[in-house]
Amino acid sequence: MKRHALVTLQIGESKFFNLVNENFRKVCEKHNWSFEVINKRAYRFLPVRKRIRRIQFEKFQVGELLKKYDRILYLDSDILIRNDLPDIFKIVPEDSIGCVMEDIGPLKWKRDEERLRAQKRLGQLPNWKEGYFNSGVFVVSKIHRRIFSTRWSSLAGGRWADQTTLNYQVHAHKFSVYPLPKEFNYHPEVCAEWQKEDNRRNSYIVHYAGSEAKKTMHKDLKIS
């Protein structure tokens, strides 16, 4: 029997971690998934752009967890999911990486800039002319472990170094991408109607990316 898990990243302290985990566990119980929290740093390298240890790179521990699980749904910790989330492992083919593309709308130029910058640093990829996904939500299988390489020579820089690195590695290894609808990673920067509560309620996975969105997350979680 295939082993599936929902994995999230929670390093440090937050007053909504417990509520987020309660939300995640309900869906895991429904689909018989395991639940894993990455809560300790594993990497000592310094990111390319700034001399700080970015917590976001710790999501690369998913690569190690794929030794234990056949498939993983990774979610950032500033996310809430609806209890009726369908079994995403039945939606995304096992040989593909499931994700929501975010090189759309008026801020597409930022994603295009990161795509070009990564290729300038790490090498040109003729097969990567377009397409840039948000790494707050993704589905991967054992065959995708290579995209989580933490060798210095494999890391991109830029605005979202961890995210751009994953995008680059997916295309460098020529893995198939399965684009999910925006309702599987509904976040404010690419969804113009995000602030409307009904739109968030109608999305399976709501991503509260950015400091302003965290205030809305507190409201949705009813945290004072």
N, C-alpha and C positions, 0 to 999 in steps of 0.2 A: 504494500500500500504506500502511495506517495505521501511524503511528509511535507506539509505546507505550514508556513508561519507568517504572522504579521510582525514586523520589526519596526521599532521606533528608536529615536535618538533623544536621550534626556540626560544631559550632563550639567551639573549645577543644581540650582533650586528654582522652583516656580510654584506659585500657589495653585496653578491649575493642572499640574502633572497628574495628581491623583484622579481628578475628574476625567481627564483625557484617557487615562488608563482604564477607568471604569467603562467608558464609552467603547474603547477598543476591545476590551475583554468580552463584552456582550456579543459583538459581531464574531469574534473568534469562537465563542461557545456555540453560536448558531451554525457555523460552518465547520466546526471541528478542526480549527487551526490552532497551532501553538502560538504563544505570545512571548516575544523577546524584547527586552529593553537594553539598548546600548547605553550604559551609564558610567563607563570608565574610558579614559583616553588610552589609546593603544599606539599612537604614532608620535614620533619625536621630530619629524622633519619640519622645516620652516617653509611656509607657503612662498610662492614665487613673488607675489606683489608686495606684501608687507611682512615685516619680521615679527609676526605673531603666530601663535599656534591656533589656527582657526578650528573651532569645534566642528564646523560643518564637514570637514574631511573625515571625521570619525564615522560617518555613514559608510565609509569604505570597508568597515568591519563586516558589512554584509557579505563580502567575499569569503571571509572565514566561516560565517554562518552557513554558507552554501555547501560546506563540507558535511553539515549536519542535516540540512533540509534540502528537499528536491526543488522547491519553489518558494519564493519570498515575495510578499507584498511589503514594500518599505513605505512608511509614512513619517513625515516630519512630526514633531510634537505640537506644532501650532495648527493642528487639524482636528476636525470633528467629522465623524461619519454617521450616516443614517443607519438605523438598526436594520433596515430592509436592503442594505447593500447586497447586491447579488454576489454569488461566488465568482470573484474576478478571475480565478484560475481556470474557470470554465469558459471565460470570455476571451482571454489572451492565449493564443497558441503557445505551446511549451517552448518552441524554438524561437519565439519572438520576445522582444522587450516591450512591455506595455507601459505607455506613458501618454501624457497630454502635451501636445506641442504648444509652445508659447511665442513662436516667432510670427505673431499676428498683430493686427491693430496698429495704432500710431506709434507704439514703442518697439515695433519690429526691428528698427534700425539698430537698437542696442544689441539685440540677439545676433543680427548679422555681423555687427562689429566684433562680437566675441568669437563668433565662428571663424572669421577671417584672422583675427589675432591669434587664436589657438593654432591655426595651420601655419602661420608665420613662425611661431615658436617651435612647434612639434613636427612640422612637415606637412606638405600639401596632400590633400585627399581628394582625388578627382571625383569620387563618388559622393562627396558632401558639398553639394551646391546649395542646398536649402535644408531646413528642418532643424529645430532646436527645441528640446523638451525641458520642462521644469522637473528638477530632480527631487522635489518634495514628495512626489508620489511616483513609484515605478514598480513594475512586476518583473522579476528575473528568475531564471532557472539555473541549475548547476552548470550548464554549458556556457553561461555568461560570466563565470568567475574572473576571467581575464580582464574585464573592464575595470576591475577594482584594484589594479596594480598601483602600488604606492612608491614605485621607484621615482626618484627625483626627475629623471629624464622623461617621465610619462605625465608630469603635471603641467596643467595650463595655468596661466595667470588671469588677470582681468577682474571684472566686477564680481563674478560668481565663480571663483576658481574651481571649486569642487564640482559644480554643475557643468561647467564648460569641459572639464576633464572627462567626466562621464560621457558627455555628448561626443567628444572627440574619440574616445576609446571605442564607443559603440560603432562608429563609422570606420575607424581604423581596422577593426576586426570583422567588418562587413556583416554585422548581425542584423537580422530583420527587426524592424520596428513596427509595432502594432499601435497606431494612434487611437487613443481612447477619446470619447466625447468630453467636452470641457466640464461636464457634470461630475467627472471622476477626479477633478483637481480644480475646483472652482475658486480661483483666487483673484484678488482685486486688481492686479496690474494688467491683466489681459481680459477681464470680464467687466465691461463698462457698467453693467447693472448689478454689480456685486453688493452694493450697499442696501439693496432692497431685500428685506427679510424673506419675503416669499420666494425670491430667486435662490437664496441660500437654502431654504427649506426644501426646495425642489431639486437640489443637487445631492448626489450620493456622498461626495467627499468635499468638504468645505475647508479651504486652506486660508488661514488668517495670516498671510504673509505681510510683514511690515509692521512698524510700531503703531500706526493708526488702526490697523486691522485688529491688533491685540486688544484694543479697547472694546471693539465689537465682540470679540471672543469672550471677554469677561462678561459682557451683557448676555450673550447667548448661553453662557454657562451659569448665568445668574450669580456672578461673583461681585460683591460690592467693593 
